[in-house]
Amino acid sequence: MLKQYRTCLHNRLIGKEAQQDIKGEWTQIKEAMIESANEVIQTQATSNRNEWWDESCKLIMSQKNEARKKYLQVKNYSYS
């Protein structure tokens, strides 16, 4: 895949005219890199990494956190 990317990038850059300013050169190189990557590597849709996290998980975590707070308050109160 790397060789394909390099070949594609080379082919895109070889036909470009030299720009007078560095900004123009960079823009051409950047566009060629992005286009080559899109062509060779292509993009994949990102998936939700937390598909299992739902309302019931939120509720349980909230209850757990409240129970922990109460425990810490009672524990601190008993040492006073």
N, C-alpha and C positions, 0 to 999 in steps of 0.2 A: 504494500500500500504506500509506503514511503517513496518508493521508486516511481510509482504512478503519480504521486503528488508532485515530486520534483520535476518530472517530465512535463506535466500539465502546467506547472508554474513557469518553467523555462519557456514553453511554447507561448504562453501568454505574454511574457516579458520580452521575448525576442522581436515581436512585431511592433512594439511601442516605440514612439519617437522620444528622443531625449528632451526633457523639459529644461527651461531656462532657469527655473528656481528650484530650490530643494523641496519646497512644499509640494509643488507639482509632481516631482519625482516620487516623493513619499506617497502621495495619493495614488499614483499609478501602481506602485509596488503593493500597497495595502489592498487595493481593489483586486489585483491579480492574485494575491495570497488568499483572500476571502473567497473569490470565485473558484479558485483551484480546490480549496478545501471543501467547498460546497459540492463541487462536481465529484471529487474522488471519495471523500469521507462521508458526505451527506450528513444531514442532521436528523436526530432522533427526538421524538417528543419526550419531554421529561414526565415521569410518572410521579404521583404523589407518594412520597416515601413513608408517610404515616397513614396508610389506608386503614389500619386497624384502630386508629384513634378516633373515637366517636363520642357521642354525648354521654353514654354510660361510663366510659373511661373518665371523662371530665368530672362527672358526678362522684365517682368513687375516689378520684384523686382529691377532690375538694373535701370529701368526708374524711379521708385519711389525714389531710393537712389540718383540718379542724381538730381532730382527735389528738394529733401531735401537739398542737398549740395548747390544748387543755392539759395534756400530760406534762408539758414543760412548765405551765403555770402552777400546777399542783406540786410538782417536784421542787420548784423554786420557793414556793410558799412554805413547804415543810422544813426547809433549811433555815428559814428566818427565825 
